[in-house]
Amino acid sequence: PVPDWPFPGAHMSRLLLDPWRGRQRLWIVFLFYWLVPQILIEYLVHLLVPEINAAIRTTLIANGAWAIYSCVSLWRCAFNVDWRWLGYLARILAAVNLIVLPVAFYLAFFGQFGGPA
């Protein structure tokens, strides 16, 4: 059985560990652990860091740290959904995200993207 969130008596450890262990519904992990945090991180960084090159690098660091957790959670919860094809789509999204992340780091920090390092 996969619990829906929010649920009565939810503790912070369950909110973080249930998706990591694959015990959460896919739509919850996609929205609240993958999509919304990435948008919020990017918005906050661009709000707080006015210089564009520094903002790009800071966004990559902040989103990169969260992306590892969120993509592993997305992968593990992929088939906690009624339509199996959405599980495959979620796994493709998680894999592509984790493949693109080091490439973006390389381009941003070695002067190929966002100006000289």
One Martini backbone bead per residue (centre of mass of N, CA, C, O) as a GRO file, in nm:
protein
  117
    1PRO     BB    1   0.095   0.037   0.022
    2VAL     BB    2   0.028   0.377  -0.074
    3PRO     BB    3   0.061   0.676   0.052
    4ASP     BB    4  -0.091   0.972   0.096
    5TRP     BB    5  -0.027   1.317   0.048
    6PRO     BB    6  -0.144   1.424   0.307
    7PHE     BB    7  -0.114   1.290   0.640
    8PRO     BB    8  -0.173   1.187   0.936
    9GLY     BB    9   0.124   1.211   1.118
   10ALA     BB   10   0.339   1.344   0.964
   11HIS     BB   11   0.679   1.315   0.918
   12MET     BB   12   0.973   1.425   0.807
   13SER     BB   13   1.100   1.147   0.753
   14ARG     BB   14   0.866   1.045   0.573
   15LEU     BB   15   0.878   1.273   0.359
   16LEU     BB   16   1.178   1.177   0.273
   17LEU     BB   17   1.174   0.848   0.276
   18ASP     BB   18   0.940   0.740   0.106
   19PRO     BB   19   1.043   0.820  -0.178
   20TRP     BB   20   1.325   0.682  -0.154
   21ARG     BB   21   1.169   0.389  -0.106
   22GLY     BB   22   0.898   0.383  -0.294
   23ARG     BB   23   0.623   0.501  -0.102
   24GLN     BB   24   0.497   0.679  -0.342
   25ARG     BB   25   0.331   0.861  -0.541
   26LEU     BB   26   0.405   0.984  -0.844
   27TRP     BB   27   0.261   1.264  -0.844
   28ILE     BB   28   0.395   1.362  -0.582
   29VAL     BB   29   0.689   1.341  -0.669
   30PHE     BB   30   0.675   1.513  -0.918
   31LEU     BB   31   0.563   1.775  -0.789
   32PHE     BB   32   0.696   1.794  -0.473
   33TYR     BB   33   1.008   1.676  -0.558
   34TRP     BB   34   1.068   1.793  -0.857
   35LEU     BB   35   0.927   2.049  -0.983
   36VAL     BB   36   0.881   2.268  -0.762
   37PRO     BB   37   1.171   2.286  -0.644
   38GLN     BB   38   1.310   2.375  -0.905
   39ILE     BB   39   1.154   2.637  -0.942
   40LEU     BB   40   1.217   2.765  -0.665
   41ILE     BB   41   1.522   2.766  -0.684
   42GLU     BB   42   1.545   2.936  -0.940
   43TYR     BB   43   1.391   3.182  -0.838
   44LEU     BB   44   1.563   3.247  -0.586
   45VAL     BB   45   1.834   3.280  -0.724
   46HIS     BB   46   1.745   3.508  -0.929
   47LEU     BB   47   1.664   3.700  -0.694
   48LEU     BB   48   1.955   3.696  -0.529
   49VAL     BB   49   2.119   3.674  -0.815
   50PRO     BB   50   2.196   3.913  -1.052
   51GLU     BB   51   2.418   3.760  -1.183
   52ILE     BB   52   2.400   3.535  -1.437
   53ASN     BB   53   2.645   3.343  -1.404
   54ALA     BB   54   2.606   3.295  -1.099
   55ALA     BB   55   2.313   3.194  -1.121
   56ILE     BB   56   2.367   2.944  -1.289
   57ARG     BB   57   2.564   2.805  -1.092
   58THR     BB   58   2.381   2.807  -0.842
   59THR     BB   59   2.150   2.647  -0.967
   60LEU     BB   60   2.313   2.392  -1.026
   61ILE     BB   61   2.389   2.327  -0.737
   62ALA     BB   62   2.107   2.321  -0.608
   63ASN     BB   63   1.967   2.131  -0.817
   64GLY     BB   64   2.176   1.903  -0.806
   65ALA     BB   65   2.130   1.816  -0.516
   66TRP     BB   66   1.819   1.762  -0.554
   67ALA     BB   67   1.820   1.574  -0.809
   68ILE     BB   68   1.919   1.316  -0.684
   69TYR     BB   69   1.685   1.269  -0.495
   70SER     BB   70   1.442   1.309  -0.697
   71CYS     BB   71   1.528   1.092  -0.909
   72VAL     BB   72   1.533   0.848  -0.726
   73SER     BB   73   1.240   0.879  -0.636
   74LEU     BB   74   1.114   0.868  -0.918
   75TRP     BB   75   1.220   0.587  -0.991
   76ARG     BB   76   1.099   0.426  -0.739
   77CYS     BB   77   0.788   0.555  -0.800
   78ALA     BB   78   0.698   0.498  -1.098
   79PHE     BB   79   0.483   0.237  -1.032
   80ASN     BB   80   0.285   0.433  -0.852
   81VAL     BB   81   0.056   0.370  -1.084
   82ASP     BB   82  -0.201   0.306  -1.308
   83TRP     BB   83  -0.007   0.386  -1.549
   84ARG     BB   84   0.269   0.234  -1.673
   85TRP     BB   85   0.376   0.447  -1.883
   86LEU     BB   86   0.442   0.664  -1.665
   87GLY     BB   87   0.676   0.510  -1.540
   88TYR     BB   88   0.859   0.514  -1.789
   89LEU     BB   89   0.862   0.822  -1.819
   90ALA     BB   90   0.987   0.880  -1.540
   91ARG     BB   91   1.252   0.722  -1.589
   92ILE     BB   92   1.347   0.887  -1.826
   93LEU     BB   93   1.353   1.160  -1.683
   94ALA     BB   94   1.557   1.081  -1.462
   95ALA     BB   95   1.789   0.990  -1.647
   96VAL     BB   96   1.824   1.248  -1.812
   97ASN     BB   97   1.878   1.436  -1.575
   98LEU     BB   98   2.141   1.276  -1.475
   99ILE     BB   99   2.295   1.315  -1.749
  100VAL     BB  100   2.281   1.636  -1.783
  101LEU     BB  101   2.407   1.748  -1.524
  102PRO     BB  102   2.720   1.707  -1.578
  103VAL     BB  103   2.719   1.867  -1.841
  104ALA     BB  104   2.631   2.138  -1.717
  105PHE     BB  105   2.866   2.164  -1.524
  106TYR     BB  106   3.090   2.165  -1.731
  107LEU     BB  107   2.991   2.411  -1.898
  108ALA     BB  108   2.975   2.620  -1.657
  109PHE     BB  109   3.281   2.564  -1.519
  110PHE     BB  110   3.447   2.573  -1.826
  111GLY     BB  111   3.328   2.822  -2.020
  112GLN     BB  112   3.083   2.714  -2.227
  113PHE     BB  113   2.866   2.837  -2.019
  114GLY     BB  114   2.815   3.159  -1.920
  115GLY     BB  115   3.099   3.204  -1.969
  116PRO     BB  116   3.365   3.260  -1.803
  117ALA     BB  117   3.512   3.115  -1.509
   0.00000   0.00000   0.00000
